[in-house]
Amino acid sequence: MSESIKTDRAKGTVKTTSWDPKPYDELKDGPTLVEIHVTETFTGDIEGEGTVRFLQTLKKDGSASFVGVERIAGTLAGKRGTFVLQDEGTLVGTKVKGTWSVVPGSGTGELVGLRGEGGFEAELGQHASVWLDYRFDH
C-alpha cells in the first residue's frame, strides 16, 4: 500500500520589476538566443523578491521558448528563507506560460527541505498568476 505525500498549494501573483534582455547569438535565418536578467516581486502565499536568469530562443515571429533559474528570498506560507526554482516556458502571441520546480536542497532558513512543482501564466506585460504545490522533506 503506497502512502500519498501531502502537499499544500501556494497561490499568488508576480510582477516583473526589471527586464534586461541581451542577445548573444543572432542569425538572419534562425532564432536569436537571448540572456535575460529579471527581478520580480511576489505577492500572495509567496511574498518576496526573485532574481532570475533566463535563456531564451526568440523566433522571427516573436514567439519564444525559455529556461531559467530563479532564487526567491522572502516567505512561503509564513516561513522565511530562500529557495531556487528551475523554470521552463513559452511565449506564444501575448500569452506567457510555464512550469517550475523547486531545486532539491536549495531551501534555506525555515524553508530547508522544501520540494515542489508549479507554474505561471500571464498576458504579456501583466502580472502573472503563479502557483506552487509544495511539501517539506523531513
C-alpha positions in Angstrom: 0.0 0.0 0.0 1.6 3.3 -1.1 1.3 6.3 1.1 0.3 9.6 -0.6 2.5 12.6 0.0 0.6 15.6 1.4 1.2 18.9 -0.5 -0.1 22.4 0.0 -0.8 24.9 -2.8 0.6 28.4 -2.7 -1.1 30.9 -5.0 -0.2 34.5 -5.8 1.0 36.9 -8.4 4.4 38.0 -9.6 5.3 41.5 -11.0 8.4 42.0 -13.1 10.3 45.0 -11.7 13.2 44.9 -14.2 13.8 43.2 -17.5 17.2 43.4 -19.2 17.5 41.2 -22.4 20.9 40.8 -24.2 21.1 38.9 -27.4 24.2 36.7 -27.5 23.8 34.7 -30.8 21.9 36.1 -33.8 21.3 34.6 -37.3 19.5 36.2 -40.2 17.6 33.0 -41.0 17.2 31.5 -37.5 16.1 32.3 -34.0 18.1 34.7 -31.7 19.5 33.4 -28.5 18.9 35.9 -25.6 20.0 36.1 -22.0 17.6 38.0 -19.9 18.2 39.3 -16.4 15.0 39.8 -14.5 13.9 40.9 -11.0 10.4 40.2 -9.7 8.2 40.8 -6.7 5.9 38.0 -5.4 2.7 38.6 -3.5 0.2 36.2 -2.0 1.2 32.9 -0.3 4.7 33.6 -1.7 5.9 37.0 -0.5 9.3 38.3 -1.6 11.8 39.2 -4.3 13.1 37.0 -7.1 16.2 37.2 -9.2 16.2 35.3 -12.5 18.5 34.5 -15.4 16.6 33.3 -18.4 18.0 31.8 -21.6 15.5 32.4 -24.4 15.2 31.2 -28.0 13.4 34.1 -29.8 11.9 33.3 -33.2 11.3 35.7 -36.0 7.5 35.6 -35.5 8.0 36.9 -31.9 7.3 33.5 -30.2 9.8 32.2 -27.8 10.8 29.3 -25.5 12.9 29.8 -22.4 14.6 28.2 -19.4 15.7 29.9 -16.2 16.9 29.7 -12.7 15.4 31.9 -10.0 16.2 32.5 -6.3 13.3 33.8 -4.3 14.0 35.5 -0.9 11.1 36.0 1.4 8.3 33.9 2.9 6.3 30.9 1.7 3.1 30.4 3.8 4.7 32.5 6.6 8.0 30.5 6.7 11.1 32.7 6.0 14.1 31.8 3.9 15.2 31.4 0.3 14.7 28.8 -2.4 15.6 28.2 -6.1 13.1 27.5 -8.9 14.1 25.9 -12.2 11.7 27.4 -14.9 10.8 26.5 -18.4 8.1 28.1 -20.6 6.8 29.6 -23.8 5.6 32.9 -25.3 3.0 32.5 -28.0 1.3 35.6 -29.2 0.7 37.6 -26.0 0.4 34.5 -23.7 3.4 33.6 -21.4 3.1 30.3 -19.6 5.4 27.8 -18.0 6.2 25.3 -15.3 8.8 25.3 -12.5 10.1 23.1 -9.8 12.0 23.7 -6.6 15.6 22.7 -6.9 16.1 20.0 -4.2 18.3 21.1 -1.4 18.0 24.8 -2.3 15.8 25.9 0.7 17.4 28.0 3.5 16.2 29.2 6.9 12.7 27.9 7.6 12.4 26.6 4.0 15.0 23.9 4.4 13.6 20.7 2.9 11.2 22.5 0.5 10.2 20.5 -2.5 7.5 21.3 -5.1 6.2 21.9 -8.6 4.0 24.6 -10.1 3.7 27.1 -12.8 2.8 30.6 -14.0 0.6 32.2 -16.7 0.1 35.8 -17.9 -0.8 38.1 -20.7 2.4 39.8 -21.8 3.0 42.9 -19.7 0.6 41.9 -17.0 1.1 40.4 -13.5 1.5 36.6 -13.8 -0.7 34.2 -11.8 1.5 31.7 -10.0 1.1 28.5 -8.1 3.4 26.1 -6.3 2.3 22.7 -4.9 4.8 22.1 -2.2 5.9 19.9 0.7 8.8 19.6 3.1 11.1 16.6 3.4 11.7 15.7 7.0 
